[in-house]
Amino acid sequence: MTNLALLGARLLIGALLVGGAVQKTLSPGDAGGMLVDLGLPFALVWPALAYDAAAGLALWIGVGVRPVAVSAAAYCALTSVFHLQVFTATGDAWQMTIFVKNWAIAGGCLALAVAGSGTLALRADRP
């Protein structure tokens, strides 16, 4: 049961990251516009897209799960700051929801970092 739960966690968190990469690919202006509104360069969309895709795929196949999960927790924490800033500037309640969800996802990533990949992985973590 533990290995199935860890696989489920990897697949769900990975889906969030891969979904972010797909969204940035299909509509880079959405994320880029938010970055520009905060005084950051639009070009930051591309490394974010690459990170989302690479981290999500690594979690899906089970490679480097512990370090990827730690980096994903940090990434979620960092991106939550942008949503908080947008909420503060616009009062858009959805941005506050995303802010809180990012912290919850960061917590899940940290739990995954502690637990590791489980055995259902291309390269299972050693305890």
Phi and psi in degrees as a GROMACS rama.xvg file:
@    title "Ramachandran Plot"
@    xaxis  label "Phi"
@    yaxis  label "Psi"
@TYPE xy
-59.3376  -44.5458  THR-2
-66.4342  -35.7999  ASN-3
-67.5364  -39.4351  LEU-4
-65.081  -41.4408  ALA-5
-66.0961  -39.3954  LEU-6
-61.6546  -44.5674  LEU-7
-59.2734  -43.4043  GLY-8
-62.0602  -44.507  ALA-9
-62.7558  -42.4692  ARG-10
-67.1152  -41.5341  LEU-11
-69.1971  -46.5728  LEU-12
-67.1104  -39.4733  ILE-13
-61.514  -38.2315  GLY-14
-62.9495  -38.2027  ALA-15
-61.7649  -45.5478  LEU-16
-68.8182  -45.9193  LEU-17
-63.6759  -38.7817  VAL-18
-60.1006  -39.1224  GLY-19
-63.2713  -38.5814  GLY-20
-65.4889  -43.1752  ALA-21
-62.9124  -44.3062  VAL-22
-60.2279  -44.1246  GLN-23
-67.3626  -31.9341  LYS-24
-68.873  -45.9531  THR-25
-77.3489  -29.2007  LEU-26
-145.908  68.8913  SER-27
-62.9772  -22.5288  PRO-28
-64.8903  -28.0703  GLY-29
-64.3607  -56.4457  ASP-30
-69.5189  -40.0775  ALA-31
-62.4882  -39.1418  GLY-32
-62.8479  -39.2919  GLY-33
-65.2594  -39.9969  MET-34
-63.477  -46.444  LEU-35
-61.7323  -40.864  VAL-36
-60.7939  -25.4246  ASP-37
-95.0557  7.61103  LEU-38
84.3132  14.7828  GLY-39
-104.121  158.067  LEU-40
-72.703  140.342  PRO-41
-54.4232  -35.3253  PHE-42
-59.6272  -16.0994  ALA-43
-65.645  -14.0765  LEU-44
-59.7544  -39.2422  VAL-45
-69.9568  -46.5061  TRP-46
-65.8248  -31.8166  PRO-47
-65.1676  -41.4612  ALA-48
-61.3338  -46.5827  LEU-49
-62.6281  -42.6722  ALA-50
-62.64  -48.6941  TYR-51
-53.8848  -48.2457  ASP-52
-65.122  -48.7268  ALA-53
-65.4626  -45.529  ALA-54
-66.7337  -43.0072  ALA-55
-61.7442  -45.4779  GLY-56
-65.511  -38.8478  LEU-57
-61.6039  -41.6705  ALA-58
-66.3565  -42.417  LEU-59
-57.9305  -47.2551  TRP-60
-88.6327  -15.1255  ILE-61
84.0445  51.1386  GLY-62
-122.58  125.254  VAL-63
61.4731  36.536  GLY-64
-59.6007  -44.7165  VAL-65
-62.4725  -53.7517  ARG-66
-65.947  -35.6614  PRO-67
-64.4737  -41.5244  VAL-68
-64.7397  -38.6564  ALA-69
-64.6935  -44.6688  VAL-70
-66.6286  -35.0014  SER-71
-67.5724  -35.9498  ALA-72
-62.6788  -44.5846  ALA-73
-64.7537  -41.0289  ALA-74
-61.5334  -44.8032  TYR-75
-63.1693  -40.7917  CYS-76
-64.0661  -43.9695  ALA-77
-64.055  -47.3411  LEU-78
-67.9734  -24.5319  THR-79
-63.7812  -31.3547  SER-80
-61.3385  -39.6169  VAL-81
-63.1967  -41.3434  PHE-82
-67.5351  -35.5145  HIS-83
-64.7992  -41.0777  LEU-84
-65.3112  -40.682  GLN-85
-65.2397  -41.9385  VAL-86
-59.3416  -45.9557  PHE-87
-62.12  -39.1687  THR-88
-76.4474  -34.2613  ALA-89
-113.751  -20.2583  THR-90
75.2888  10.9226  GLY-91
-69.4327  107.858  ASP-92
-61.0746  -28.8094  ALA-93
-60.6894  -35.4832  TRP-94
-63.5616  -35.6706  GLN-95
-68.5607  -37.1153  MET-96
-61.3707  -44.6746  THR-97
-64.8681  -39.1907  ILE-98
-55.8224  -50.6457  PHE-99
-66.7709  -41.9648  VAL-100
-61.9309  -37.9985  LYS-101
-60.983  -38.6193  ASN-102
-68.8722  -36.857  TRP-103
-64.8074  -41.8665  ALA-104
-65.7611  -38.7546  ILE-105
-59.0647  -40.3855  ALA-106
-62.7945  -42.7408  GLY-107
-62.341  -38.3931  GLY-108
-64.2537  -41.5866  CYS-109
-65.0877  -38.8637  LEU-110
-62.8295  -40.9699  ALA-111
-65.3841  -36.3632  LEU-112
-63.0414  -36.8037  ALA-113
-73.1518  -44.3517  VAL-114
-75.7008  -30.6969  ALA-115
83.6135  -168.744  GLY-116
-78.2473  -24.9811  SER-117
79.0355  -179.432  GLY-118
-84.0638  -16.1017  THR-119
-87.8374  65.8449  LEU-120
-147.501  153.636  ALA-121
-59.6665  -42.4786  LEU-122
-131.936  87.4254  ARG-123
-61.8118  139.606  ALA-124
-69.0269  147.949  ASP-125
-88.942  143.646  ARG-126
